[in-house]
Amino acid sequence: MIDANMFLVPEHTCLMVIDPQKRLMAAIHQADRMVKNTALMIHCTRVMEIPVIGTTQYVQGLGPWVDELARLVPERQLTDKTEFNALANEAVKGRLWELPAHIDTFLVTGAESHICIMQTVMGLLEQGKRPWVVADAVSSRNPEHVALALQRMRQMGVTVGPAESAVYELLHRAGTERFKALLPYLK
């Protein structure tokens, strides 16, 4: 039997974009793929009116977000942190608790998979939330670290899947206005 709670539902979902910063991205494995799929997820949030929580890791040292993503999310929506687990930062945690109570699922994108992504996912689990890691929208400097982090998160019971799976699951069906609005980004 299929559990209806397994499906992504826009009204119950938030996107977390963790630290896609210029200096960091210069060293990230398949950074272009990560940025492209994170952009897809951000476009999806706009069409479906899904909230976004974005972070930077010590912006003074690692700089701002890469231009392609910075154009999509206003800087005022980003919270700077020094913690690896974004939810260990009081401002980020505050943003989480400002969301409506029915938002329980968090799509997670960003870097680095084995550090900030994994620790933030663990923080979400601690808060009783349901993380959904967008596998082709996360990465690390070392591809082996990405694989190990994704494996560990799966072992924790976290859903891991590609960006397109998340988008189509949120859409639920073709032919809608939302589907038509997202189609240019899905090609």
C-alpha positions as CSV (number, residue, x, y, z in Angstrom):
1,M,0.0,0.0,0.0
2,I,1.3,3.5,-0.9
3,D,1.6,6.0,2.0
4,A,0.1,9.3,0.8
5,N,2.5,11.1,3.0
6,M,5.4,9.8,0.8
7,F,4.4,12.2,-2.0
8,L,5.8,15.7,-2.2
9,V,3.0,18.3,-1.8
10,P,3.8,21.9,-2.6
11,E,1.8,23.3,0.3
12,H,3.9,21.1,2.7
13,T,7.3,21.8,1.2
14,C,10.2,24.3,1.6
15,L,13.4,24.5,-0.3
16,M,16.7,24.9,1.6
17,V,19.6,26.1,-0.5
18,I,22.8,25.6,1.4
19,D,26.0,27.6,0.6
20,P,26.3,27.7,-3.2
21,Q,29.0,30.3,-3.0
22,K,31.5,31.5,-5.6
23,R,34.7,30.5,-3.9
24,L,33.4,27.2,-2.8
25,M,31.8,26.3,-6.2
26,A,35.2,26.8,-7.9
27,A,36.4,23.6,-6.2
28,I,33.1,21.6,-6.2
29,H,32.8,18.4,-8.3
30,Q,30.3,18.9,-11.1
31,A,29.4,22.4,-9.8
32,D,27.7,23.3,-13.1
33,R,25.3,20.4,-12.7
34,M,24.6,21.3,-9.1
35,V,23.9,24.9,-9.9
36,K,21.7,24.0,-12.9
37,N,19.6,21.7,-10.8
38,T,19.4,24.1,-7.9
39,A,18.2,26.8,-10.3
40,L,15.5,24.3,-11.5
41,M,14.4,23.8,-8.0
42,I,14.2,27.6,-7.4
43,H,12.2,28.1,-10.5
44,C,9.9,25.3,-9.2
45,T,9.4,27.2,-5.9
46,R,8.4,30.4,-7.7
47,V,5.8,28.6,-9.8
48,M,4.4,26.6,-6.9
49,E,4.8,29.3,-4.2
50,I,7.1,27.2,-2.1
51,P,9.2,29.1,0.5
52,V,13.0,29.2,0.2
53,I,15.5,29.3,3.0
54,G,19.0,30.1,1.7
55,T,22.3,30.2,3.6
56,T,25.9,31.3,3.1
57,Q,28.8,29.8,5.0
58,Y,30.9,32.7,6.3
59,V,30.2,35.0,3.4
60,Q,33.3,37.1,4.3
61,G,35.5,34.2,3.5
62,L,33.6,32.3,0.8
63,G,31.9,35.2,-0.9
64,P,28.3,35.5,-2.2
65,W,26.3,32.9,-4.1
66,V,27.2,32.1,-7.6
67,D,25.7,34.7,-10.0
68,E,23.2,32.3,-11.7
69,L,21.5,31.5,-8.3
70,A,22.0,35.0,-6.7
71,R,19.8,36.4,-9.5
72,L,17.0,34.0,-8.5
73,V,17.0,34.5,-4.7
74,P,17.3,38.0,-3.2
75,E,20.2,38.5,-0.8
76,R,17.8,39.5,1.9
77,Q,16.4,36.0,1.9
78,L,19.9,34.5,2.8
79,T,21.2,33.9,6.3
80,D,24.9,33.9,6.9
81,K,26.2,31.2,9.3
82,T,29.4,29.7,10.6
83,E,27.7,26.5,11.7
84,F,27.8,23.4,9.5
85,N,24.3,22.3,10.5
86,A,22.3,25.3,9.3
87,L,19.7,24.6,12.0
88,A,22.4,25.1,14.7
89,N,22.3,28.8,13.6
90,E,19.6,30.6,15.6
91,A,18.6,32.9,12.7
92,V,18.1,29.9,10.3
93,K,16.2,27.9,13.0
94,G,14.0,31.0,13.5
95,R,13.2,31.1,9.8
96,L,12.3,27.4,10.0
97,W,9.8,28.1,12.8
98,E,8.3,31.1,11.1
99,L,7.0,28.8,8.4
100,P,3.4,27.5,8.7
101,A,3.3,24.3,10.9
102,H,2.0,22.2,8.0
103,I,5.4,22.6,6.1
104,D,7.2,19.5,7.1
105,T,9.1,18.5,4.0
106,F,12.4,20.2,3.1
107,L,14.0,19.8,-0.3
108,V,17.8,20.3,0.3
109,T,20.3,21.5,-2.3
110,G,23.8,22.9,-2.1
111,A,27.3,22.1,-0.8
112,E,29.1,20.3,0.6
113,S,27.2,17.0,0.7
114,H,29.3,15.4,3.4
115,I,29.5,18.5,5.7
116,C,26.8,21.2,5.6
117,I,24.2,19.2,3.7
118,M,24.5,16.1,5.8
119,Q,24.6,18.0,9.1
120,T,21.6,20.1,8.1
121,V,19.7,17.0,7.1
122,M,20.5,15.6,10.6
123,G,19.3,18.9,12.1
124,L,16.0,18.7,10.2
125,L,15.5,15.1,11.4
126,E,16.1,16.3,15.0
127,Q,13.4,18.9,14.5
128,G,10.9,16.2,13.3
129,K,11.0,17.4,9.7
130,R,11.2,15.3,6.5
131,P,14.3,16.0,4.5
132,W,14.4,15.2,0.7
133,V,17.9,15.6,-0.7
134,V,18.0,16.6,-4.3
135,A,20.9,14.3,-5.3
136,D,21.9,16.1,-8.5
137,A,21.7,19.5,-6.8
138,V,24.3,18.7,-4.0
139,S,28.0,18.1,-4.3
140,S,31.4,18.2,-2.6
141,R,34.9,18.8,-3.7
142,N,35.5,15.0,-3.8
143,P,33.0,12.9,-5.6
144,E,33.6,10.0,-3.3
145,H,32.4,12.2,-0.4
146,V,29.2,12.9,-2.2
147,A,28.5,9.1,-2.7
148,L,29.3,8.4,0.9
149,A,27.2,11.2,2.2
150,L,24.2,10.2,0.1
151,Q,24.5,6.6,1.2
152,R,24.7,7.7,4.9
153,M,21.6,9.9,4.5
154,R,19.7,7.1,2.9
155,Q,20.6,4.9,5.8
156,M,19.1,7.5,8.1
157,G,15.8,7.1,6.2
158,V,16.1,10.3,4.1
159,T,14.6,10.4,0.7
160,V,17.2,11.1,-2.0
161,G,16.4,11.6,-5.7
162,P,17.0,13.8,-8.7
163,A,15.7,17.3,-9.3
164,E,13.3,16.2,-12.1
165,S,11.8,13.6,-9.8
166,A,11.1,16.2,-7.2
167,V,9.6,18.6,-9.7
168,Y,7.4,16.1,-11.4
169,E,6.2,14.7,-8.1
170,L,5.3,18.3,-7.0
171,L,3.5,18.9,-10.3
172,H,1.5,15.6,-9.9
173,R,0.2,15.9,-13.5
174,A,0.9,17.3,-17.0
175,G,-1.2,19.9,-18.7
176,T,-1.6,22.3,-15.8
177,E,-0.6,25.9,-15.7
178,R,2.2,25.0,-13.3
179,F,3.4,22.3,-15.7
180,K,3.4,24.8,-18.6
181,A,5.3,27.4,-16.6
182,L,8.0,24.9,-15.7
183,L,8.3,23.2,-19.0
184,P,11.0,25.6,-20.4
185,Y,13.2,24.7,-17.4
186,L,12.7,21.0,-17.8
187,K,14.2,20.8,-21.3
